[in-house]
Amino acid sequence: MSTITAKPFKLALVQLAGLGKDKTRNLAIASAGVRKAVEEGKADVVVLPEIFNSPYAVTAFRSYAEPIPPTTSLPSSASEIMKQAKEAESVAALSSMAKTNKCWLIGGSIPEVESGEDKIYNTCTLYNPQGDLVAKHRKLHLFDIDIPGKQTFKESETLTGGTELTMFTTEFGKIGLGICYDIRFPEMAMIAARQGCIAMIYPSAFK
């Protein structure tokens, strides 16, 4: 049996208050949270919430969606990301947060629009301490709920589910990614464990 070599690290899960419809302000609030997690909490890996740059509403996802480099072109350097900053404000801001604070940053998730298509995804992006975008995970399992007379919320009305499992390697070990409702499907974590992951991280919007 192979032995997993891992280095201890400090993980910070950042909760954000005061988010609203202003994307730029939401990003500023997130940036302050990341800075505090590193400066005060001495975090090595920082995690932001699901859909933190946008209202969590199916009617809002499309208007807040941004292009993210395709998996086939990753890693994408911080300088390459900054060239696309006008079209991908959140991606550029997250890259800058990771680079400025010299931390691994799991950027919660943001609505992603796929270039050349009409599809919108709920996508988590991952940055190394140099600000390079090294991985992204599209939420596989969309959350649809319909309780007669009480609540109806269907992500599938706007979003398209992802099709790939996502893992990345750090100096602390290999880590798997999911988003919120993905946690209800243990097969993802089982596969990640068999492939040597030391942890699974699921950014979530649930309070």
C-alpha positions as CSV (number, residue, x, y, z in Angstrom):
1,M,0.0,0.0,0.0
2,S,1.3,3.5,-0.9
3,T,1.9,6.0,1.8
4,I,0.4,9.5,1.5
5,T,2.9,12.2,2.3
6,A,1.2,15.4,3.5
7,K,2.3,18.5,5.3
8,P,0.2,20.1,8.0
9,F,-1.6,23.3,7.0
10,K,-4.1,25.8,8.4
11,L,-7.5,26.1,6.6
12,A,-9.7,29.2,6.8
13,L,-13.4,29.1,5.8
14,V,-14.4,32.7,5.1
15,Q,-18.0,33.7,5.7
16,L,-19.1,37.0,4.1
17,A,-21.7,39.4,5.4
18,G,-23.0,42.5,3.6
19,L,-23.1,41.0,0.1
20,G,-25.5,42.5,-2.4
21,K,-26.1,43.3,-6.1
22,D,-22.8,45.3,-6.5
23,K,-20.3,42.8,-7.8
24,T,-17.3,45.1,-7.3
25,R,-18.3,45.7,-3.7
26,N,-18.8,41.9,-3.1
27,L,-15.3,41.3,-4.4
28,A,-13.9,44.0,-2.1
29,I,-15.6,42.3,0.9
30,A,-14.2,39.0,-0.1
31,S,-10.7,40.5,-0.5
32,A,-10.9,41.9,3.0
33,G,-12.0,38.4,4.3
34,V,-9.1,36.7,2.6
35,R,-6.6,39.2,3.9
36,K,-7.9,38.8,7.5
37,A,-7.7,35.0,7.2
38,V,-4.1,35.2,6.3
39,E,-2.9,38.1,8.4
40,E,-4.8,37.2,11.6
41,G,-5.5,33.5,11.1
42,K,-2.2,32.6,9.5
43,A,-4.1,30.5,7.0
44,D,-2.3,28.6,4.2
45,V,-5.5,27.7,2.3
46,V,-8.5,30.0,2.2
47,V,-12.0,29.1,1.1
48,L,-14.7,31.6,0.0
49,P,-18.5,30.8,-0.2
50,E,-20.5,29.6,-3.2
51,I,-21.8,32.3,-5.6
52,F,-20.4,35.1,-3.5
53,N,-20.1,37.7,-6.2
54,S,-23.7,37.5,-7.2
55,P,-27.2,37.3,-5.6
56,Y,-28.0,33.6,-5.2
57,A,-30.9,33.7,-7.6
58,V,-31.5,31.8,-10.8
59,T,-32.6,35.0,-12.5
60,A,-29.3,36.7,-11.6
61,F,-26.7,34.0,-12.6
62,R,-26.6,34.9,-16.3
63,S,-26.1,38.6,-15.9
64,Y,-23.2,38.1,-13.4
65,A,-21.6,35.2,-15.4
66,E,-18.0,35.6,-16.5
67,P,-15.8,33.6,-18.9
68,I,-13.2,31.4,-17.2
69,P,-10.3,29.8,-19.1
70,P,-11.1,26.2,-20.2
71,T,-9.6,23.3,-18.3
72,T,-7.4,22.4,-21.3
73,S,-5.6,25.8,-21.0
74,L,-4.9,25.6,-17.3
75,P,-2.8,26.6,-15.5
76,S,-3.4,30.2,-16.5
77,S,-0.8,32.6,-15.2
78,A,-1.7,35.7,-13.2
79,S,-0.5,38.0,-16.0
80,E,-2.7,36.2,-18.5
81,I,-5.7,36.5,-16.2
82,M,-5.1,40.3,-15.8
83,K,-5.2,40.7,-19.5
84,Q,-8.8,39.4,-19.4
85,A,-9.8,41.4,-16.3
86,K,-12.4,43.5,-18.1
87,E,-14.4,40.5,-19.1
88,A,-13.6,38.4,-16.0
89,E,-13.6,40.9,-13.1
90,S,-14.1,38.2,-10.4
91,V,-11.4,35.9,-11.8
92,A,-8.9,38.7,-11.9
93,A,-9.8,39.8,-8.4
94,L,-9.4,36.3,-7.0
95,S,-6.1,35.8,-8.7
96,S,-4.9,39.1,-7.1
97,M,-6.2,38.0,-3.7
98,A,-4.1,34.8,-3.8
99,K,-1.0,36.5,-5.1
100,T,-1.2,39.4,-2.7
101,N,-1.7,37.2,0.3
102,K,0.5,34.4,-0.9
103,C,-2.0,31.7,-0.1
104,W,-3.8,28.9,-1.9
105,L,-7.3,30.3,-2.6
106,I,-10.4,28.2,-3.3
107,G,-12.5,31.0,-4.7
108,G,-15.9,29.8,-3.6
109,S,-17.8,29.8,-6.8
110,I,-19.1,32.2,-9.4
111,P,-21.4,31.9,-12.4
112,E,-19.4,31.0,-15.5
113,V,-20.4,31.5,-19.1
114,E,-18.8,29.2,-21.5
115,S,-17.3,31.0,-24.5
116,G,-19.1,30.3,-27.8
117,E,-22.1,28.7,-26.0
118,D,-25.2,29.7,-24.1
119,K,-24.5,27.6,-21.1
120,I,-24.0,28.9,-17.5
121,Y,-22.2,26.9,-14.9
122,N,-21.7,27.2,-11.1
123,T,-17.9,27.1,-11.1
124,C,-15.3,27.0,-8.4
125,T,-11.8,28.3,-9.3
126,L,-8.5,27.5,-7.5
127,Y,-5.4,29.7,-7.4
128,N,-1.9,29.0,-6.1
129,P,0.1,31.6,-4.1
130,Q,1.5,33.1,-7.3
131,G,-2.0,34.0,-8.4
132,D,-2.1,31.4,-11.2
133,L,-5.5,29.7,-11.9
134,V,-4.6,26.0,-11.7
135,A,-8.0,24.3,-11.6
136,K,-11.7,24.8,-11.8
137,H,-14.7,22.7,-10.8
138,R,-18.2,22.9,-12.3
139,K,-20.9,21.9,-9.8
140,L,-22.0,18.4,-10.9
141,H,-25.2,18.1,-9.0
142,L,-27.7,20.9,-9.4
143,F,-30.0,21.7,-6.5
144,D,-33.7,21.6,-7.4
145,I,-36.4,21.7,-4.8
146,D,-40.2,21.9,-5.1
147,I,-42.2,21.8,-1.9
148,P,-45.8,22.5,-2.8
149,G,-47.1,25.6,-1.0
150,K,-43.7,26.3,0.5
151,Q,-40.6,26.7,-1.6
152,T,-39.5,26.2,-5.2
153,F,-35.9,26.7,-6.3
154,K,-34.4,25.1,-9.4
155,E,-30.8,25.7,-10.3
156,S,-31.4,23.7,-13.5
157,E,-33.6,26.5,-14.9
158,T,-30.5,28.5,-15.6
159,L,-27.4,26.3,-14.8
160,T,-25.9,23.4,-16.6
161,G,-24.2,20.7,-14.5
162,G,-20.5,19.9,-14.9
163,T,-19.2,16.5,-16.0
164,E,-15.8,16.1,-14.4
165,L,-14.3,15.4,-11.0
166,T,-11.7,17.9,-9.9
167,M,-8.5,17.4,-7.8
168,F,-5.4,19.5,-7.4
169,T,-2.0,19.0,-5.9
170,T,-0.3,21.3,-3.3
171,E,2.7,21.0,-1.0
172,F,0.2,19.9,1.7
173,G,-1.1,17.0,-0.4
174,K,-3.8,16.3,-3.0
175,I,-7.2,17.9,-2.4
176,G,-10.6,17.3,-4.1
177,L,-13.2,19.9,-4.9
178,G,-17.0,19.9,-4.9
179,I,-19.7,22.5,-4.6
180,C,-22.5,22.5,-2.0
181,Y,-25.0,19.9,-3.1
182,D,-22.2,17.7,-4.5
183,I,-21.5,16.7,-0.9
184,R,-24.8,14.6,-1.0
185,F,-23.1,12.2,-3.4
186,P,-20.3,10.3,-1.6
187,E,-19.0,8.7,-4.7
188,M,-17.0,11.9,-5.4
189,A,-15.2,11.7,-2.1
190,M,-14.7,7.9,-2.4
191,I,-13.0,8.3,-5.8
192,A,-10.9,11.2,-4.5
193,A,-9.7,9.2,-1.5
194,R,-8.7,6.3,-3.8
195,Q,-6.7,8.7,-5.9
196,G,-4.8,9.9,-2.9
197,C,-6.7,13.0,-1.7
198,I,-6.2,14.0,1.9
199,A,-9.4,16.2,1.9
200,M,-12.5,17.2,0.1
201,I,-13.6,20.9,0.1
202,Y,-17.1,22.0,-0.7
203,P,-17.8,25.7,-0.9
204,S,-21.4,26.3,0.0
205,A,-24.1,29.0,0.1
206,F,-26.1,27.4,2.9
207,K,-26.1,29.4,6.2
